[in-house]
Every structure is written in C-alpha cells, then in structure tokens.
Amino acid sequence: MKRTLLRSTLTALVAACALTASAQGVAINSTGAAPDPLAMVDVTGVAPVRGLLIPRMTEADRLAIPVVA
C-alpha cells in the first residue's frame, strides 16, 4: 500500500515538473502579440527604439565588480 502511494505521488510530481519545464515563451511587447514559440524571451517594440541590450563583459570585467555586503 505504501509503495503504491509512493509511486503514484512520484509519478504525479514528475508529470507536474515536466509540464512546467516546457512552459516557455515570454513576450515583452506593447501590442499583445504572442511570443515566438522558439524563443525563451520575445522582445518586440515600435521601430528600432526598443529592445534588449545585454552587456558583453570579459572575465576580468566581471571579476572587477566590487562585492557588496
């Protein structure tokens, strides 16, 4: 009885994790358009004035960032 309950619980947990792991596709836009299904984050805006700029840093740049308490 305990073994069956444990198996059922683990199966349900794995299934729930699999469903949430496939949830991707975040859209950041002002039009309400759906995100591209192949993108993890879809950023669109009006003209070329909006978007996402990810800074490029070398390892030396990252290590030079001071540690704050």
mmCIF file as Biopython writes it, N, C-alpha, C and O atoms, coordinates in Angstrom:
data_model
#
loop_
_atom_site.group_PDB
_atom_site.id
_atom_site.type_symbol
_atom_site.label_atom_id
_atom_site.label_alt_id
_atom_site.label_comp_id
_atom_site.label_asym_id
_atom_site.label_entity_id
_atom_site.label_seq_id
_atom_site.pdbx_PDB_ins_code
_atom_site.Cartn_x
_atom_site.Cartn_y
_atom_site.Cartn_z
_atom_site.occupancy
_atom_site.B_iso_or_equiv
_atom_site.auth_seq_id
_atom_site.auth_asym_id
_atom_site.pdbx_PDB_model_num
ATOM 1   N N  . MET A ? 1  ? 0.824  -1.184 0.000   1.0 0.0 1  A 1 
ATOM 2   C CA . MET A ? 1  ? 0.000  0.000  0.000   1.0 0.0 1  A 1 
ATOM 3   C C  . MET A ? 1  ? 0.873  1.255  0.000   1.0 0.0 1  A 1 
ATOM 4   O O  . MET A ? 1  ? 0.646  2.172  -0.790  1.0 0.0 1  A 1 
ATOM 5   N N  . LYS A ? 2  ? 1.876  1.296  0.890   1.0 0.0 2  A 1 
ATOM 6   C CA . LYS A ? 2  ? 2.754  2.458  0.957   1.0 0.0 2  A 1 
ATOM 7   C C  . LYS A ? 2  ? 3.564  2.609  -0.326  1.0 0.0 2  A 1 
ATOM 8   O O  . LYS A ? 2  ? 3.793  3.722  -0.801  1.0 0.0 2  A 1 
ATOM 9   N N  . ARG A ? 3  ? 3.994  1.482  -0.877  1.0 0.0 3  A 1 
ATOM 10  C CA . ARG A ? 3  ? 4.800  1.524  -2.091  1.0 0.0 3  A 1 
ATOM 11  C C  . ARG A ? 3  ? 3.976  2.065  -3.264  1.0 0.0 3  A 1 
ATOM 12  O O  . ARG A ? 3  ? 4.484  2.841  -4.073  1.0 0.0 3  A 1 
ATOM 13  N N  . THR A ? 4  ? 2.710  1.658  -3.356  1.0 0.0 4  A 1 
ATOM 14  C CA . THR A ? 4  ? 1.828  2.145  -4.416  1.0 0.0 4  A 1 
ATOM 15  C C  . THR A ? 4  ? 1.578  3.638  -4.264  1.0 0.0 4  A 1 
ATOM 16  O O  . THR A ? 4  ? 1.588  4.373  -5.252  1.0 0.0 4  A 1 
ATOM 17  N N  . LEU A ? 5  ? 1.356  4.088  -3.043  1.0 0.0 5  A 1 
ATOM 18  C CA . LEU A ? 5  ? 1.130  5.508  -2.790  1.0 0.0 5  A 1 
ATOM 19  C C  . LEU A ? 5  ? 2.373  6.316  -3.126  1.0 0.0 5  A 1 
ATOM 20  O O  . LEU A ? 5  ? 2.268  7.398  -3.703  1.0 0.0 5  A 1 
ATOM 21  N N  . LEU A ? 6  ? 3.535  5.813  -2.780  1.0 0.0 6  A 1 
ATOM 22  C CA . LEU A ? 6  ? 4.786  6.495  -3.082  1.0 0.0 6  A 1 
ATOM 23  C C  . LEU A ? 6  ? 5.007  6.587  -4.583  1.0 0.0 6  A 1 
ATOM 24  O O  . LEU A ? 6  ? 5.399  7.639  -5.088  1.0 0.0 6  A 1 
ATOM 25  N N  . ARG A ? 7  ? 4.763  5.502  -5.299  1.0 0.0 7  A 1 
ATOM 26  C CA . ARG A ? 7  ? 4.910  5.510  -6.756  1.0 0.0 7  A 1 
ATOM 27  C C  . ARG A ? 7  ? 3.951  6.488  -7.407  1.0 0.0 7  A 1 
ATOM 28  O O  . ARG A ? 7  ? 4.334  7.228  -8.313  1.0 0.0 7  A 1 
ATOM 29  N N  . SER A ? 8  ? 2.713  6.495  -6.954  1.0 0.0 8  A 1 
ATOM 30  C CA . SER A ? 8  ? 1.715  7.412  -7.516  1.0 0.0 8  A 1 
ATOM 31  C C  . SER A ? 8  ? 2.104  8.862  -7.263  1.0 0.0 8  A 1 
ATOM 32  O O  . SER A ? 8  ? 1.965  9.710  -8.145  1.0 0.0 8  A 1 
ATOM 33  N N  . THR A ? 9  ? 2.584  9.141  -6.076  1.0 0.0 9  A 1 
ATOM 34  C CA . THR A ? 9  ? 2.998  10.502 -5.737  1.0 0.0 9  A 1 
ATOM 35  C C  . THR A ? 9  ? 4.189  10.936 -6.580  1.0 0.0 9  A 1 
ATOM 36  O O  . THR A ? 9  ? 4.207  12.052 -7.098  1.0 0.0 9  A 1 
ATOM 37  N N  . LEU A ? 10 ? 5.172  10.074 -6.721  1.0 0.0 10 A 1 
ATOM 38  C CA . LEU A ? 10 ? 6.340  10.405 -7.533  1.0 0.0 10 A 1 
ATOM 39  C C  . LEU A ? 10 ? 5.977  10.585 -9.000  1.0 0.0 10 A 1 
ATOM 40  O O  . LEU A ? 10 ? 6.509  11.476 -9.663  1.0 0.0 10 A 1 
ATOM 41  N N  . THR A ? 11 ? 5.086  9.757  -9.511  1.0 0.0 11 A 1 
ATOM 42  C CA . THR A ? 11 ? 4.646  9.891  -10.897 1.0 0.0 11 A 1 
ATOM 43  C C  . THR A ? 11 ? 3.943  11.222 -11.116 1.0 0.0 11 A 1 
ATOM 44  O O  . THR A ? 11 ? 4.186  11.900 -12.114 1.0 0.0 11 A 1 
ATOM 45  N N  . ALA A ? 12 ? 3.079  11.594 -10.193 1.0 0.0 12 A 1 
ATOM 46  C CA . ALA A ? 12 ? 2.375  12.875 -10.306 1.0 0.0 12 A 1 
ATOM 47  C C  . ALA A ? 12 ? 3.349  14.041 -10.218 1.0 0.0 12 A 1 
ATOM 48  O O  . ALA A ? 12 ? 3.191  15.029 -10.935 1.0 0.0 12 A 1 
ATOM 49  N N  . LEU A ? 13 ? 4.341  13.945 -9.361  1.0 0.0 13 A 1 
ATOM 50  C CA . LEU A ? 13 ? 5.332  15.003 -9.210  1.0 0.0 13 A 1 
ATOM 51  C C  . LEU A ? 13 ? 6.171  15.161 -10.469 1.0 0.0 13 A 1 
ATOM 52  O O  . LEU A ? 13 ? 6.417  16.283 -10.912 1.0 0.0 13 A 1 
ATOM 53  N N  . VAL A ? 14 ? 6.608  14.062 -11.045 1.0 0.0 14 A 1 
ATOM 54  C CA . VAL A ? 14 ? 7.395  14.113 -12.278 1.0 0.0 14 A 1 
ATOM 55  C C  . VAL A ? 14 ? 6.563  14.685 -13.421 1.0 0.0 14 A 1 
ATOM 56  O O  . VAL A ? 14 ? 7.069  15.476 -14.217 1.0 0.0 14 A 1 
ATOM 57  N N  . ALA A ? 15 ? 5.311  14.300 -13.510 1.0 0.0 15 A 1 
ATOM 58  C CA . ALA A ? 15 ? 4.439  14.829 -14.562 1.0 0.0 15 A 1 
ATOM 59  C C  . ALA A ? 15 ? 4.234  16.329 -14.392 1.0 0.0 15 A 1 
ATOM 60  O O  . ALA A ? 15 ? 4.240  17.066 -15.378 1.0 0.0 15 A 1 
ATOM 61  N N  . ALA A ? 16 ? 4.056  16.786 -13.169 1.0 0.0 16 A 1 
ATOM 62  C CA . ALA A ? 16 ? 3.872  18.216 -12.922 1.0 0.0 16 A 1 
ATOM 63  C C  . ALA A ? 16 ? 5.131  18.995 -13.272 1.0 0.0 16 A 1 
ATOM 64  O O  . ALA A ? 16 ? 5.047  20.092 -13.825 1.0 0.0 16 A 1 
ATOM 65  N N  . CYS A ? 17 ? 6.290  18.444 -12.956 1.0 0.0 17 A 1 
ATOM 66  C CA . CYS A ? 17 ? 7.552  19.110 -13.289 1.0 0.0 17 A 1 
ATOM 67  C C  . CYS A ? 17 ? 7.761  19.167 -14.799 1.0 0.0 17 A 1 
ATOM 68  O O  . CYS A ? 17 ? 8.258  20.166 -15.318 1.0 0.0 17 A 1 
ATOM 69  N N  . ALA A ? 18 ? 7.394  18.126 -15.490 1.0 0.0 18 A 1 
ATOM 70  C CA . ALA A ? 18 ? 7.549  18.106 -16.943 1.0 0.0 18 A 1 
ATOM 71  C C  . ALA A ? 18 ? 6.656  19.147 -17.601 1.0 0.0 18 A 1 
ATOM 72  O O  . ALA A ? 18 ? 7.053  19.766 -18.588 1.0 0.0 18 A 1 
ATOM 73  N N  . LEU A ? 19 ? 5.476  19.346 -17.076 1.0 0.0 19 A 1 
ATOM 74  C CA . LEU A ? 19 ? 4.576  20.345 -17.647 1.0 0.0 19 A 1 
ATOM 75  C C  . LEU A ? 19 ? 5.102  21.755 -17.432 1.0 0.0 19 A 1 
ATOM 76  O O  . LEU A ? 19 ? 5.025  22.583 -18.340 1.0 0.0 19 A 1 
ATOM 77  N N  . THR A ? 20 ? 5.628  22.043 -16.263 1.0 0.0 20 A 1 
ATOM 78  C CA . THR A ? 20 ? 6.133  23.384 -16.003 1.0 0.0 20 A 1 
ATOM 79  C C  . THR A ? 20 ? 7.463  23.624 -16.689 1.0 0.0 20 A 1 
ATOM 80  O O  . THR A ? 20 ? 7.785  24.772 -16.998 1.0 0.0 20 A 1 
ATOM 81  N N  . ALA A ? 21 ? 8.248  22.589 -16.939 1.0 0.0 21 A 1 
ATOM 82  C CA . ALA A ? 21 ? 9.534  22.758 -17.603 1.0 0.0 21 A 1 
ATOM 83  C C  . ALA A ? 21 ? 9.358  23.153 -19.062 1.0 0.0 21 A 1 
ATOM 84  O O  . ALA A ? 21 ? 10.227 23.819 -19.624 1.0 0.0 21 A 1 
ATOM 85  N N  . SER A ? 22 ? 8.273  22.764 -19.678 1.0 0.0 22 A 1 
ATOM 86  C CA . SER A ? 22 ? 8.055  23.110 -21.076 1.0 0.0 22 A 1 
ATOM 87  C C  . SER A ? 22 ? 7.380  24.462 -21.240 1.0 0.0 22 A 1 
ATOM 88  O O  . SER A ? 22 ? 7.136  24.897 -22.366 1.0 0.0 22 A 1 
ATOM 89  N N  . ALA A ? 23 ? 7.078  25.131 -20.141 1.0 0.0 23 A 1 
ATOM 90  C CA . ALA A ? 23 ? 6.442  26.445 -20.215 1.0 0.0 23 A 1 
ATOM 91  C C  . ALA A ? 23 ? 7.503  27.487 -20.509 1.0 0.0 23 A 1 
ATOM 92  O O  . ALA A ? 23 ? 8.279  27.863 -19.630 1.0 0.0 23 A 1 
ATOM 93  N N  . GLN A ? 24 ? 7.535  27.946 -21.733 1.0 0.0 24 A 1 
ATOM 94  C CA . GLN A ? 24 ? 8.450  28.993 -22.125 1.0 0.0 24 A 1 
ATOM 95  C C  . GLN A ? 24 ? 7.686  29.944 -23.012 1.0 0.0 24 A 1 
ATOM 96  O O  . GLN A ? 24 ? 6.499  29.735 -23.262 1.0 0.0 24 A 1 
ATOM 97  N N  . GLY A ? 25 ? 8.317  30.950 -23.477 1.0 0.0 25 A 1 
ATOM 98  C CA . GLY A ? 25 ? 7.664  31.883 -24.374 1.0 0.0 25 A 1 
ATOM 99  C C  . GLY A ? 25 ? 7.103  33.078 -23.641 1.0 0.0 25 A 1 
ATOM 100 O O  . GLY A ? 25 ? 5.889  33.208 -23.488 1.0 0.0 25 A 1 
ATOM 101 N N  . VAL A ? 26 ? 7.981  33.949 -23.189 1.0 0.0 26 A 1 
ATOM 102 C CA . VAL A ? 26 ? 7.569  35.179 -22.536 1.0 0.0 26 A 1 
ATOM 103 C C  . VAL A ? 26 ? 7.652  36.288 -23.564 1.0 0.0 26 A 1 
ATOM 104 O O  . VAL A ? 26 ? 8.681  36.463 -24.216 1.0 0.0 26 A 1 
ATOM 105 N N  . ALA A ? 27 ? 6.573  37.036 -23.709 1.0 0.0 27 A 1 
ATOM 106 C CA . ALA A ? 27 ? 6.552  38.145 -24.659 1.0 0.0 27 A 1 
ATOM 107 C C  . ALA A ? 27 ? 6.579  39.463 -23.906 1.0 0.0 27 A 1 
ATOM 108 O O  . ALA A ? 27 ? 5.787  39.679 -22.989 1.0 0.0 27 A 1 
ATOM 109 N N  . ILE A ? 28 ? 7.485  40.336 -24.292 1.0 0.0 28 A 1 
ATOM 110 C CA . ILE A ? 28 ? 7.548  41.687 -23.752 1.0 0.0 28 A 1 
ATOM 111 C C  . ILE A ? 28 ? 7.283  42.612 -24.931 1.0 0.0 28 A 1 
ATOM 112 O O  . ILE A ? 28 ? 8.173  42.878 -25.739 1.0 0.0 28 A 1 
ATOM 113 N N  . ASN A ? 29 ? 6.062  43.094 -25.020 1.0 0.0 29 A 1 
ATOM 114 C CA . ASN A ? 29 ? 5.699  43.978 -26.116 1.0 0.0 29 A 1 
ATOM 115 C C  . ASN A ? 29 ? 4.507  44.827 -25.719 1.0 0.0 29 A 1 
ATOM 116 O O  . ASN A ? 29 ? 3.865  44.581 -24.698 1.0 0.0 29 A 1 
ATOM 117 N N  . SER A ? 30 ? 4.221  45.819 -26.530 1.0 0.0 30 A 1 
ATOM 118 C CA . SER A ? 30 ? 3.083  46.696 -26.250 1.0 0.0 30 A 1 
ATOM 119 C C  . SER A ? 30 ? 1.880  46.361 -27.122 1.0 0.0 30 A 1 
ATOM 120 O O  . SER A ? 30 ? 0.823  46.977 -26.986 1.0 0.0 30 A 1 
ATOM 121 N N  . THR A ? 31 ? 2.035  45.394 -28.012 1.0 0.0 31 A 1 
ATOM 122 C CA . THR A ? 31 ? 0.945  45.060 -28.926 1.0 0.0 31 A 1 
ATOM 123 C C  . THR A ? 31 ? 0.099  43.896 -28.447 1.0 0.0 31 A 1 
ATOM 124 O O  . THR A ? 31 ? -1.008 43.686 -28.944 1.0 0.0 31 A 1 
ATOM 125 N N  . GLY A ? 32 ? 0.604  43.140 -27.490 1.0 0.0 32 A 1 
ATOM 126 C CA . GLY A ? 32 ? -0.131 41.978 -27.011 1.0 0.0 32 A 1 
ATOM 127 C C  . GLY A ? 32 ? 0.041  40.756 -27.898 1.0 0.0 32 A 1 
ATOM 128 O O  . GLY A ? 32 ? -0.707 39.786 -27.775 1.0 0.0 32 A 1 
ATOM 129 N N  . ALA A ? 33 ? 1.027  40.798 -28.795 1.0 0.0 33 A 1 
ATOM 130 C CA . ALA A ? 33 ? 1.269  39.677 -29.699 1.0 0.0 33 A 1 
ATOM 131 C C  . ALA A ? 33 ? 1.821  38.480 -28.932 1.0 0.0 33 A 1 
ATOM 132 O O  . ALA A ? 33 ? 2.495  38.635 -27.913 1.0 0.0 33 A 1 
ATOM 133 N N  . ALA A ? 34 ? 1.532  37.313 -29.425 1.0 0.0 34 A 1 
ATOM 134 C CA . ALA A ? 34 ? 2.026  36.082 -28.804 1.0 0.0 34 A 1 
ATOM 135 C C  . ALA A ? 34 ? 3.529  35.958 -29.046 1.0 0.0 34 A 1 
ATOM 136 O O  . ALA A ? 34 ? 4.025  36.421 -30.073 1.0 0.0 34 A 1 
ATOM 137 N N  . PRO A ? 35 ? 4.255  35.347 -28.124 1.0 0.0 35 A 1 
ATOM 138 C CA . PRO A ? 35 ? 5.698  35.191 -28.318 1.0 0.0 35 A 1 
ATOM 139 C C  . PRO A ? 35 ? 6.017  34.151 -29.383 1.0 0.0 35 A 1 
ATOM 140 O O  . PRO A ? 35 ? 5.212  33.267 -29.677 1.0 0.0 35 A 1 
ATOM 141 N N  . ASP A ? 36 ? 7.198  34.277 -29.947 1.0 0.0 36 A 1 
ATOM 142 C CA . ASP A ? 36 ? 7.675  33.286 -30.896 1.0 0.0 36 A 1 
ATOM 143 C C  . ASP A ? 36 ? 7.844  31.969 -30.143 1.0 0.0 36 A 1 
ATOM 144 O O  . ASP A ? 36 ? 8.475  31.951 -29.087 1.0 0.0 36 A 1 
ATOM 145 N N  . PRO A ? 37 ? 7.298  30.867 -30.656 1.0 0.0 37 A 1 
ATOM 146 C CA . PRO A ? 37 ? 7.364  29.600 -29.918 1.0 0.0 37 A 1 
ATOM 147 C C  . PRO A ? 37 ? 8.779  29.053 -29.757 1.0 0.0 37 A 1 
ATOM 148 O O  . PRO A ? 37 ? 9.006  28.203 -28.896 1.0 0.0 37 A 1 
ATOM 149 N N  . LEU A ? 38 ? 9.725  29.511 -30.551 1.0 0.0 38 A 1 
ATOM 150 C CA . LEU A ? 38 ? 11.097 29.024 -30.448 1.0 0.0 38 A 1 
ATOM 151 C C  . LEU A ? 38 ? 11.958 29.879 -29.524 1.0 0.0 38 A 1 
ATOM 152 O O  . LEU A ? 38 ? 13.097 29.518 -29.227 1.0 0.0 38 A 1 
ATOM 153 N N  . ALA A ? 39 ? 11.416 31.017 -29.065 1.0 0.0 39 A 1 
ATOM 154 C CA . ALA A ? 39 ? 12.197 31.929 -28.231 1.0 0.0 39 A 1 
ATOM 155 C C  . ALA A ? 39 ? 11.851 31.762 -26.760 1.0 0.0 39 A 1 
ATOM 156 O O  . ALA A ? 39 ? 10.700 31.504 -26.408 1.0 0.0 39 A 1 
ATOM 157 N N  . MET A ? 40 ? 12.857 31.913 -25.906 1.0 0.0 40 A 1 
ATOM 158 C CA . MET A ? 40 ? 12.593 31.908 -24.466 1.0 0.0 40 A 1 
ATOM 159 C C  . MET A ? 40 ? 12.007 33.251 -24.050 1.0 0.0 40 A 1 
ATOM 160 O O  . MET A ? 40 ? 11.086 33.301 -23.234 1.0 0.0 40 A 1 
ATOM 161 N N  . VAL A ? 41 ? 12.531 34.335 -24.603 1.0 0.0 41 A 1 
ATOM 162 C CA . VAL A ? 41 ? 12.013 35.674 -24.349 1.0 0.0 41 A 1 
ATOM 163 C C  . VAL A ? 41 ? 11.904 36.367 -25.693 1.0 0.0 41 A 1 
ATOM 164 O O  . VAL A ? 41 ? 12.874 36.419 -26.449 1.0 0.0 41 A 1 
ATOM 165 N N  . ASP A ? 42 ? 10.734 36.895 -25.991 1.0 0.0 42 A 1 
ATOM 166 C CA . ASP A ? 42 ? 10.495 37.593 -27.248 1.0 0.0 42 A 1 
ATOM 167 C C  . ASP A ? 42 ? 10.264 39.063 -26.931 1.0 0.0 42 A 1 
ATOM 168 O O  . ASP A ? 42 ? 9.226  39.430 -26.380 1.0 0.0 42 A 1 
ATOM 169 N N  . VAL A ? 43 ? 11.239 39.908 -27.283 1.0 0.0 43 A 1 
ATOM 170 C CA . VAL A ? 43 ? 11.142 41.340 -27.020 1.0 0.0 43 A 1 
ATOM 171 C C  . VAL A ? 43 ? 10.912 42.039 -28.348 1.0 0.0 43 A 1 
ATOM 172 O O  . VAL A ? 43 ? 11.756 41.976 -29.241 1.0 0.0 43 A 1 
ATOM 173 N N  . THR A ? 44 ? 9.777  42.702 -28.480 1.0 0.0 44 A 1 
ATOM 174 C CA . THR A ? 44 ? 9.490  43.478 -29.681 1.0 0.0 44 A 1 
ATOM 175 C C  . THR A ? 44 ? 8.995  44.847 -29.265 1.0 0.0 44 A 1 
ATOM 176 O O  . THR A ? 44 ? 8.412  45.009 -28.193 1.0 0.0 44 A 1 
ATOM 177 N N  . GLY A ? 45 ? 9.226  45.817 -30.104 1.0 0.0 45 A 1 
ATOM 178 C CA . GLY A ? 45 ? 8.803  47.175 -29.796 1.0 0.0 45 A 1 
ATOM 179 C C  . GLY A ? 45 ? 8.457  47.923 -31.063 1.0 0.0 45 A 1 
ATOM 180 O O  . GLY A ? 45 ? 8.457  47.366 -32.161 1.0 0.0 45 A 1 
ATOM 181 N N  . VAL A ? 46 ? 8.165  49.190 -30.886 1.0 0.0 46 A 1 
ATOM 182 C CA . VAL A ? 46 ? 7.822  50.053 -32.008 1.0 0.0 46 A 1 
ATOM 183 C C  . VAL A ? 46 ? 9.113  50.610 -32.582 1.0 0.0 46 A 1 
ATOM 184 O O  . VAL A ? 46 ? 9.896  51.233 -31.865 1.0 0.0 46 A 1 
ATOM 185 N N  . ALA A ? 47 ? 9.336  50.393 -33.847 1.0 0.0 47 A 1 
ATOM 186 C CA . ALA A ? 47 ? 10.535 50.842 -34.552 1.0 0.0 47 A 1 
ATOM 187 C C  . ALA A ? 47 ? 11.781 50.260 -33.876 1.0 0.0 47 A 1 
ATOM 188 O O  . ALA A ? 47 ? 11.669 49.346 -33.059 1.0 0.0 47 A 1 
ATOM 189 N N  . PRO A ? 48 ? 12.937 50.769 -34.201 1.0 0.0 48 A 1 
ATOM 190 C CA . PRO A ? 48 ? 14.138 50.209 -33.572 1.0 0.0 48 A 1 
ATOM 191 C C  . PRO A ? 48 ? 14.511 50.884 -32.247 1.0 0.0 48 A 1 
ATOM 192 O O  . PRO A ? 48 ? 15.670 50.821 -31.837 1.0 0.0 48 A 1 
ATOM 193 N N  . VAL A ? 49 ? 13.562 51.521 -31.576 1.0 0.0 49 A 1 
ATOM 194 C CA . VAL A ? 49 ? 13.897 52.242 -30.346 1.0 0.0 49 A 1 
ATOM 195 C C  . VAL A ? 49 ? 13.756 51.383 -29.095 1.0 0.0 49 A 1 
ATOM 196 O O  . VAL A ? 49 ? 14.145 51.830 -28.016 1.0 0.0 49 A 1 
ATOM 197 N N  . ARG A ? 50 ? 13.227 50.192 -29.191 1.0 0.0 50 A 1 
ATOM 198 C CA . ARG A ? 50 ? 13.068 49.320 -28.030 1.0 0.0 50 A 1 
ATOM 199 C C  . ARG A ? 50 ? 13.707 47.973 -28.318 1.0 0.0 50 A 1 
ATOM 200 O O  . ARG A ? 50 ? 13.817 47.539 -29.465 1.0 0.0 50 A 1 
ATOM 201 N N  . GLY A ? 51 ? 14.116 47.344 -27.261 1.0 0.0 51 A 1 
ATOM 202 C CA . GLY A ? 51 ? 14.721 46.035 -27.438 1.0 0.0 51 A 1 
ATOM 203 C C  . GLY A ? 51 ? 15.448 45.608 -26.196 1.0 0.0 51 A 1 
ATOM 204 O O  . GLY A ? 51 ? 15.131 46.061 -25.096 1.0 0.0 51 A 1 
ATOM 205 N N  . LEU A ? 52 ? 16.411 44.750 -26.358 1.0 0.0 52 A 1 
ATOM 206 C CA . LEU A ? 52 ? 17.160 44.199 -25.242 1.0 0.0 52 A 1 
ATOM 207 C C  . LEU A ? 52 ? 18.633 44.321 -25.556 1.0 0.0 52 A 1 
ATOM 208 O O  . LEU A ? 52 ? 19.104 43.837 -26.585 1.0 0.0 52 A 1 
ATOM 209 N N  . LEU A ? 53 ? 19.365 44.976 -24.657 1.0 0.0 53 A 1 
ATOM 210 C CA . LEU A ? 53 ? 20.802 45.129 -24.823 1.0 0.0 53 A 1 
ATOM 211 C C  . LEU A ? 53 ? 21.483 44.403 -23.674 1.0 0.0 53 A 1 
ATOM 212 O O  . LEU A ? 53 ? 21.394 44.824 -22.521 1.0 0.0 53 A 1 
ATOM 213 N N  . ILE A ? 54 ? 22.151 43.327 -23.993 1.0 0.0 54 A 1 
ATOM 214 C CA . ILE A ? 54 ? 22.856 42.543 -22.986 1.0 0.0 54 A 1 
ATOM 215 C C  . ILE A ? 54 ? 24.318 42.969 -23.024 1.0 0.0 54 A 1 
ATOM 216 O O  . ILE A ? 54 ? 24.971 42.845 -24.060 1.0 0.0 54 A 1 
ATOM 217 N N  . PRO A ? 55 ? 24.842 43.472 -21.901 1.0 0.0 55 A 1 
ATOM 218 C CA . PRO A ? 55 ? 26.236 43.926 -21.907 1.0 0.0 55 A 1 
ATOM 219 C C  . PRO A ? 55 ? 27.203 42.761 -22.067 1.0 0.0 55 A 1 
ATOM 220 O O  . PRO A ? 55 ? 27.002 41.678 -21.518 1.0 0.0 55 A 1 
ATOM 221 N N  . ARG A ? 56 ? 28.246 43.016 -22.828 1.0 0.0 56 A 1 
ATOM 222 C CA . ARG A ? 56 ? 29.277 42.000 -23.008 1.0 0.0 56 A 1 
ATOM 223 C C  . ARG A ? 56 ? 30.423 42.328 -22.066 1.0 0.0 56 A 1 
ATOM 224 O O  . ARG A ? 56 ? 30.959 43.435 -22.078 1.0 0.0 56 A 1 
ATOM 225 N N  . MET A ? 57 ? 30.780 41.368 -21.269 1.0 0.0 57 A 1 
ATOM 226 C CA . MET A ? 57 ? 31.841 41.571 -20.286 1.0 0.0 57 A 1 
ATOM 227 C C  . MET A ? 57 ? 32.852 40.443 -20.391 1.0 0.0 57 A 1 
ATOM 228 O O  . MET A ? 57 ? 32.504 39.280 -20.596 1.0 0.0 57 A 1 
ATOM 229 N N  . THR A ? 58 ? 34.104 40.821 -20.244 1.0 0.0 58 A 1 
ATOM 230 C CA . THR A ? 58 ? 35.136 39.803 -20.179 1.0 0.0 58 A 1 
ATOM 231 C C  . THR A ? 58 ? 35.182 39.258 -18.757 1.0 0.0 58 A 1 
ATOM 232 O O  . THR A ? 58 ? 34.544 39.800 -17.855 1.0 0.0 58 A 1 
ATOM 233 N N  . GLU A ? 59 ? 35.929 38.199 -18.568 1.0 0.0 59 A 1 
ATOM 234 C CA . GLU A ? 59 ? 36.052 37.646 -17.223 1.0 0.0 59 A 1 
ATOM 235 C C  . GLU A ? 59 ? 36.721 38.649 -16.290 1.0 0.0 59 A 1 
ATOM 236 O O  . GLU A ? 59 ? 36.378 38.727 -15.110 1.0 0.0 59 A 1 
ATOM 237 N N  . ALA A ? 60 ? 37.677 39.418 -16.818 1.0 0.0 60 A 1 
ATOM 238 C CA . ALA A ? 60 ? 38.346 40.437 -15.999 1.0 0.0 60 A 1 
ATOM 239 C C  . ALA A ? 60 ? 37.353 41.515 -15.572 1.0 0.0 60 A 1 
ATOM 240 O O  . ALA A ? 60 ? 37.403 41.989 -14.437 1.0 0.0 60 A 1 
ATOM 241 N N  . ASP A ? 61 ? 36.447 41.906 -16.480 1.0 0.0 61 A 1 
ATOM 242 C CA . ASP A ? 61 ? 35.418 42.893 -16.128 1.0 0.0 61 A 1 
ATOM 243 C C  . ASP A ? 61 ? 34.514 42.360 -15.022 1.0 0.0 61 A 1 
ATOM 244 O O  . ASP A ? 61 ? 34.182 43.082 -14.081 1.0 0.0 61 A 1 
ATOM 245 N N  . ARG A ? 62 ? 34.118 41.100 -15.139 1.0 0.0 62 A 1 
ATOM 246 C CA . ARG A ? 62 ? 33.237 40.513 -14.125 1.0 0.0 62 A 1 
ATOM 247 C C  . ARG A ? 62 ? 33.927 40.420 -12.774 1.0 0.0 62 A 1 
ATOM 248 O O  . ARG A ? 62 ? 33.315 40.681 -11.738 1.0 0.0 62 A 1 
ATOM 249 N N  . LEU A ? 63 ? 35.196 40.049 -12.783 1.0 0.0 63 A 1 
ATOM 250 C CA . LEU A ? 63 ? 35.934 39.928 -11.525 1.0 0.0 63 A 1 
ATOM 251 C C  . LEU A ? 63 ? 36.218 41.288 -10.896 1.0 0.0 63 A 1 
ATOM 252 O O  . LEU A ? 63 ? 36.453 41.374 -9.691  1.0 0.0 63 A 1 
ATOM 253 N N  . ALA A ? 64 ? 36.198 42.361 -11.706 1.0 0.0 64 A 1 
ATOM 254 C CA . ALA A ? 64 ? 36.464 43.706 -11.191 1.0 0.0 64 A 1 
ATOM 255 C C  . ALA A ? 64 ? 35.244 44.320 -10.512 1.0 0.0 64 A 1 
ATOM 256 O O  . ALA A ? 64 ? 35.360 45.385 -9.905  1.0 0.0 64 A 1 
ATOM 257 N N  . ILE A ? 65 ? 34.094 43.687 -10.594 1.0 0.0 65 A 1 
ATOM 258 C CA . ILE A ? 65 ? 32.895 44.207 -9.936  1.0 0.0 65 A 1 
ATOM 259 C C  . ILE A ? 65 ? 33.073 44.035 -8.436  1.0 0.0 65 A 1 
ATOM 260 O O  . ILE A ? 65 ? 33.331 42.929 -7.963  1.0 0.0 65 A 1 
ATOM 261 N N  . PRO A ? 66 ? 32.935 45.140 -7.673  1.0 0.0 66 A 1 
ATOM 262 C CA . PRO A ? 66 ? 33.140 45.018 -6.223  1.0 0.0 66 A 1 
ATOM 263 C C  . PRO A ? 66 ? 32.015 44.224 -5.563  1.0 0.0 66 A 1 
ATOM 264 O O  . PRO A ? 66 ? 30.851 44.314 -5.955  1.0 0.0 66 A 1 
ATOM 265 N N  . VAL A ? 67 ? 32.389 43.456 -4.566  1.0 0.0 67 A 1 
ATOM 266 C CA . VAL A ? 67 ? 31.420 42.663 -3.810  1.0 0.0 67 A 1 
ATOM 267 C C  . VAL A ? 67 ? 30.854 43.543 -2.706  1.0 0.0 67 A 1 
ATOM 268 O O  . VAL A ? 67 ? 31.603 44.086 -1.895  1.0 0.0 67 A 1 
ATOM 269 N N  . VAL A ? 68 ? 29.532 43.683 -2.675  1.0 0.0 68 A 1 
ATOM 270 C CA . VAL A ? 68 ? 28.898 44.481 -1.628  1.0 0.0 68 A 1 
ATOM 271 C C  . VAL A ? 68 ? 28.280 43.549 -0.600  1.0 0.0 68 A 1 
ATOM 272 O O  . VAL A ? 68 ? 27.820 42.454 -0.923  1.0 0.0 68 A 1 
ATOM 273 N N  . ALA A ? 69 ? 28.279 44.001 0.623   1.0 0.0 69 A 1 
ATOM 274 C CA . ALA A ? 69 ? 27.748 43.164 1.705   1.0 0.0 69 A 1 
ATOM 275 C C  . ALA A ? 69 ? 26.302 43.221 1.721   1.0 0.0 69 A 1 
ATOM 276 O O  . ALA A ? 69 ? 25.668 42.582 2.561   1.0 0.0 69 A 1 
#
